[in-house]
């Protein structure tokens, strides 16, 4: 351990109390050194580009972008950085999206300090880490049969959920949909979870395919009614 340099750590968390807790958790660990802290995704990406940290721990729901977009941008700015998603929400489709974006691990905010440190060391060592709650979710999704929902399920969507789904059909990511609808990325993330649940879909792609299959000609673009979230 004496000849191994400490792992440079970047924390991206918008809640001050949680951020202070994370700093305190890692302050007494000799194998970690704090490279910086950010309270927004954009600030975190900028710090990652400059500091090139070995490990980035980021909140899944940031004020300016969701954790999926933040993960993607951090990995683009600093390809050598490993990303551990730290979320206060129960595992959902966002977990798969974050992993596809380049995250190497997921740990809930309800986890113990020991679990968080174990996750951080595992991911920093080049391995993957899924907390048991996330692993249970992944296994349940992989074992679930592909749904064959009826074509009228689109009628169950609210106007705003339909707007978000229309953005997904256009190929927009969460941040782009949020900008178009003038809402936060976190709000878009919540709507997408509701859409997947109502359509019985297991992924964004499956929801988009369903939408195109059942409403290919009359699908309107986001913001058609000007409804606010």
C-alpha positions as CSV (number, residue, x, y, z in Angstrom):
1,X,0.0,0.0,0.0
2,X,2.9,2.4,0.8
3,X,4.2,2.2,-2.8
4,X,0.7,2.6,-4.4
5,X,-0.4,6.2,-5.0
6,X,-3.8,7.1,-3.6
7,X,-6.9,7.0,-5.8
8,X,-7.8,10.6,-6.9
9,X,-11.5,11.0,-6.2
10,X,-14.0,13.5,-7.7
11,X,-17.4,13.8,-6.0
12,X,-20.4,15.2,-7.9
13,X,-23.4,15.7,-5.5
14,X,-25.8,18.6,-5.3
15,X,-27.1,18.0,-1.7
16,X,-24.7,19.8,0.7
17,X,-25.3,17.4,3.6
18,X,-24.8,14.3,1.4
19,X,-21.7,15.9,-0.1
20,X,-20.2,16.7,3.3
21,X,-21.0,13.1,4.4
22,X,-19.1,11.7,1.4
23,X,-16.1,13.9,2.0
24,X,-16.0,12.8,5.7
25,X,-16.3,9.1,4.6
26,X,-13.3,9.3,2.4
27,X,-11.2,11.8,4.4
28,X,-9.9,9.1,6.7
29,X,-9.0,6.6,4.0
30,X,-5.3,6.6,3.1
31,X,-5.9,5.1,-0.3
32,X,-8.1,8.0,-1.5
33,X,-7.3,11.6,-2.1
34,X,-10.0,14.2,-2.9
35,X,-9.4,15.8,-6.3
36,X,-12.4,18.0,-6.2
37,X,-16.2,18.4,-5.5
38,X,-18.9,19.6,-7.8
39,X,-22.6,20.4,-7.3
40,X,-23.7,20.2,-10.9
41,X,-23.0,17.9,-13.8
42,X,-21.4,20.7,-15.9
43,X,-19.1,21.6,-13.1
44,X,-18.2,18.0,-12.5
45,X,-17.4,17.4,-16.2
46,X,-15.1,20.5,-16.2
47,X,-13.3,19.2,-13.1
48,X,-13.0,15.7,-14.5
49,X,-11.4,17.1,-17.7
50,X,-8.8,19.0,-15.6
51,X,-8.1,16.6,-12.7
52,X,-8.5,13.3,-14.6
53,X,-9.6,11.5,-11.4
54,X,-9.2,7.8,-11.0
55,X,-12.8,7.5,-9.6
56,X,-15.9,9.7,-9.9
57,X,-18.8,9.2,-7.6
58,X,-21.9,11.0,-8.9
59,X,-25.5,11.5,-8.0
60,X,-28.0,10.0,-10.3
61,X,-30.2,13.1,-10.2
62,X,-28.3,16.4,-10.7
63,X,-30.0,19.8,-11.1
64,X,-28.7,20.4,-14.6
65,X,-28.6,16.8,-16.1
66,X,-29.3,13.3,-15.0
67,X,-26.7,10.8,-14.0
68,X,-26.8,9.1,-17.3
69,X,-25.8,12.2,-19.2
70,X,-23.3,13.2,-16.5
71,X,-21.7,9.7,-16.7
72,X,-21.4,10.0,-20.5
73,X,-19.9,13.4,-20.4
74,X,-17.4,12.6,-17.6
75,X,-16.3,9.5,-19.5
76,X,-15.8,11.6,-22.7
77,X,-13.9,14.3,-20.7
78,X,-11.7,11.8,-18.8
79,X,-11.8,8.3,-20.5
80,X,-9.6,6.9,-17.8
81,X,-12.0,7.8,-15.0
82,X,-14.1,5.1,-13.5
83,X,-17.7,6.1,-12.6
84,X,-19.7,4.9,-9.6
85,X,-23.3,6.0,-9.5
86,X,-24.7,7.0,-6.1
87,X,-28.5,7.2,-6.1
88,X,-31.2,7.9,-3.6
89,X,-33.8,6.3,-5.9
90,X,-34.6,2.6,-6.2
91,X,-32.9,0.9,-9.2
92,X,-34.8,1.4,-12.4
93,X,-34.2,1.7,-16.1
94,X,-31.8,4.5,-15.4
95,X,-29.4,1.9,-14.0
96,X,-29.2,0.2,-17.4
97,X,-28.8,3.5,-19.1
98,X,-26.0,4.6,-16.7
99,X,-24.1,1.3,-17.3
100,X,-24.5,1.7,-21.1
101,X,-23.2,5.3,-20.7
102,X,-20.0,4.0,-19.1
103,X,-20.7,3.7,-15.3
104,X,-18.9,0.7,-13.7
105,X,-21.0,0.5,-10.5
106,X,-24.1,1.4,-8.6
107,X,-24.6,1.9,-4.9
108,X,-27.7,3.4,-3.2
109,X,-27.5,6.3,-0.7
110,X,-29.0,4.0,1.9
111,X,-25.9,1.8,1.8
112,X,-23.6,1.7,4.8
113,X,-20.2,3.4,4.8
114,X,-18.5,0.0,4.6
115,X,-20.6,-0.9,1.5
116,X,-19.8,2.5,-0.1
117,X,-16.0,2.1,0.5
118,X,-16.1,-1.4,-0.8
119,X,-17.9,-0.3,-4.0
120,X,-15.5,2.6,-4.5
121,X,-12.4,0.4,-4.1
122,X,-13.9,-2.3,-6.4
123,X,-14.7,0.1,-9.2
124,X,-11.4,2.0,-8.8
125,X,-9.6,-1.3,-9.2
126,X,-11.1,-1.7,-12.6
127,X,-13.9,-4.1,-11.7
128,X,-17.7,-3.7,-11.6
129,X,-19.9,-3.3,-8.6
130,X,-23.6,-3.7,-8.2
131,X,-25.2,-3.3,-4.8
132,X,-27.5,-6.3,-4.0
133,X,-30.6,-4.1,-4.5
134,X,-29.4,-3.2,-8.0
135,X,-28.4,-6.8,-8.7
136,X,-31.9,-8.0,-7.7
137,X,-33.4,-5.5,-10.1
138,X,-31.1,-6.5,-13.0
139,X,-31.9,-10.2,-12.5
140,X,-35.6,-9.5,-12.3
141,X,-35.5,-7.6,-15.6
142,X,-33.4,-10.2,-17.4
143,X,-35.7,-13.0,-16.3
144,X,-39.0,-11.2,-17.1
145,X,-40.7,-12.3,-20.3
146,X,-40.9,-9.8,-23.1
147,X,-44.3,-8.1,-22.8
148,X,-46.8,-8.1,-25.6
149,X,-49.0,-5.2,-24.6
150,X,-52.2,-4.2,-26.4
151,X,-52.1,-1.2,-28.7
152,X,-54.2,1.1,-26.6
153,X,-51.7,1.5,-23.8
154,X,-50.6,4.8,-25.2
155,X,-53.9,6.2,-24.1
156,X,-52.9,5.6,-20.4
157,X,-50.1,8.2,-20.7
158,X,-50.6,11.7,-19.5
159,X,-50.0,14.5,-21.9
160,X,-46.6,15.3,-20.5
161,X,-45.6,11.6,-20.6
162,X,-46.7,11.5,-24.2
163,X,-44.5,14.5,-24.9
164,X,-41.5,12.8,-23.3
165,X,-42.1,9.6,-25.3
166,X,-42.4,11.7,-28.5
167,X,-38.9,13.1,-27.6
168,X,-37.6,9.6,-27.2
169,X,-39.0,8.7,-30.6
170,X,-37.1,11.6,-32.0
171,X,-33.9,10.1,-30.6
172,X,-33.4,12.9,-28.0
173,X,-31.6,12.1,-24.7
174,X,-33.0,13.2,-21.3
175,X,-31.2,16.5,-21.2
176,X,-32.4,17.4,-24.7
177,X,-36.0,16.5,-23.9
178,X,-35.8,18.5,-20.7
179,X,-34.6,21.6,-22.6
180,X,-37.3,21.2,-25.2
181,X,-40.0,20.8,-22.6
182,X,-38.5,23.4,-20.3
183,X,-38.3,21.0,-17.3
184,X,-35.5,19.5,-15.4
185,X,-33.7,16.3,-16.5
186,X,-34.8,14.7,-13.2
187,X,-38.4,15.3,-14.2
188,X,-37.8,13.7,-17.5
189,X,-36.2,10.7,-15.8
190,X,-39.3,10.3,-13.6
191,X,-41.7,10.5,-16.6
192,X,-39.7,7.9,-18.5
193,X,-40.0,5.5,-15.5
194,X,-43.8,6.0,-15.6
195,X,-43.9,5.5,-19.4
196,X,-41.9,2.2,-19.1
197,X,-44.2,1.0,-16.3
198,X,-47.4,1.9,-18.2
199,X,-46.3,0.4,-21.5
200,X,-44.9,-2.7,-19.8
201,X,-41.5,-1.9,-21.5
202,X,-38.1,-2.9,-20.1
203,X,-36.1,-0.3,-21.9
204,X,-36.3,3.0,-23.7
205,X,-35.8,1.2,-27.0
206,X,-38.7,-1.1,-26.3
207,X,-40.9,1.8,-25.5
208,X,-39.9,3.7,-28.7
209,X,-40.5,0.6,-30.8
210,X,-44.0,0.2,-29.2
211,X,-44.8,3.8,-29.9
212,X,-43.8,3.6,-33.5
213,X,-45.6,0.4,-34.0
214,X,-48.9,1.5,-32.6
215,X,-48.9,5.2,-33.5
216,X,-46.5,5.7,-36.4
217,X,-48.2,8.4,-38.4
218,X,-50.0,10.7,-35.9
219,X,-47.2,10.9,-33.3
220,X,-46.7,14.6,-32.5
221,X,-43.6,16.3,-31.3
222,X,-42.8,17.4,-27.7
223,X,-44.6,20.4,-26.3
224,X,-47.7,20.0,-28.4
225,X,-50.1,21.3,-25.7
226,X,-47.7,23.5,-23.8
227,X,-48.5,21.5,-20.6
228,X,-46.1,22.1,-17.7
229,X,-44.7,19.3,-15.6
